[in-house]
Amino acid sequence: MGAPSLHAEPLRRTPLFEAARSTGGRMVPFAGWEMAVQYAGLLQEHKAVRERCGLFDISHMGVLRLSGPGAKDVLQGLVPTDLFRIGPGEACYTVLLNEQGGIRDDLIVYDRGWDETTQAHELLLVINAACAEADTAWIRSQLEPAGIRVADHKGDGVLLALQGPEAAAQLEAISGTSLAGLPRFGHRNLILPGIGEAFVARTGYTGEDGFELLLGREAGLSFWNLCQERGLQPCGLGARDTLRLEAAMHLYGSDMDSSTSPLEVGLGWLVHLEMPKPFVGREVLEQQTSAGVERRLVGLQLQGRAIPRHGYPVLARGADAGSTPIGTVTSGGWSPSLEAGIALALVDTAAAKLGSQLSVEIRGKAEPAQVVKRPFYRG
């Protein structure tokens, strides 16, 4: 790497930066932010989320509010997923596409319903930190000419993820409210006694039950401190990555980007071509659906103690190290739950069948790997 630029932008910090550091967070640069990679240790944090409950500061993520009489209809032109399958209080995962059918970003769309005061339909979008600036500019360029207002909804607020099998019980104890009626991808406003109001969604990035909460700055700090008093495990980016990989959840910039289509990376279920509405990239996806794609994202599990990493070549079984690859690892690492090396990899379609025997080239050696069903881990 070259010398750092004298004009590099300073790293941003979330409102919980000092609280995270005082809790033992080891801070590292991530997507333009200074974030905690771990607290007590990756394995301890991973285990806490799988078995009990963990708390993540995800305030680096972007949150946009769209409002206007036809907000959902106009946004529909940017995504391949039928947004009219969800109603107020519901949400869906989807992707923003470019004209080539490539993925600009993945996001969650929350339908907040009709606001009688403003006479507008309101949607919230949660977008990735690394893409937030580009996403916001793109969305504004497409929606504002149609009369849809696009605003930053997070401001200096706090976004938290409470994840794990005990997450519901913990949040119920804090709020004094039953969450039994809040389904997966459901959302609502919740009053937290002594803290304030929070936007709460039953979503997450770990493969476990859990919630994501948007609060004001002071309320977010109070919630964080209360969770520490209750003995909940603070978790960093390291555990977030091992948990999402076990759940085979995509990481933007690694498993998908502007050069990959949803059909190539296993997100065909987001593409609703039966929907009789145009959207950016539709023509390319129609062609790919008809002709098929030449590469697909698969799950790989390795034998022994071999650990695959992003960028490692994937080889046909029997090929020697250094042979022409048939694919590339997009995300990889050690699975604490399975005690095995696992990876997501983009490979030639002919090699993508479940059970296919392949190899991953690791430090000059072809390590045996098998195409397995995703997710790798099921709670």
ABEGO torsion letter per residue (X at the ends): XBBBBAABBBBBBBAAAAAAAAAGBBBBBBGGBBBBABBAEAAAAAAAAAABBBBBBAAABBBBBBBEAAAAAAAAAABABBAAABBBGBBBBBBBBBAAGBBABBBBBBBAEBBAAAGBBBBBBBBBAAAAAAAAAAAAAAAAAAGBBBBBAAEABBBBBBBEAAAAAAAAAAAGBBAAABBBGBBBBBBBBGAEBBBBBBBEAAGBBEBBBBBBAAAAAAAAAAAAAAGBBBBBAAAAAAAAAAAGBBBBGAABBAABBAAAAGAAAABBAABBBBBBGAAAAAAAAAAEBABBBBBBBBBEABBBBBGBBBBBBGBBBGBBBAEBBABBEBBAAAGBBBBBBBBBAAAABBGBBBBBBBGGBBBBBBBBBOBABBX
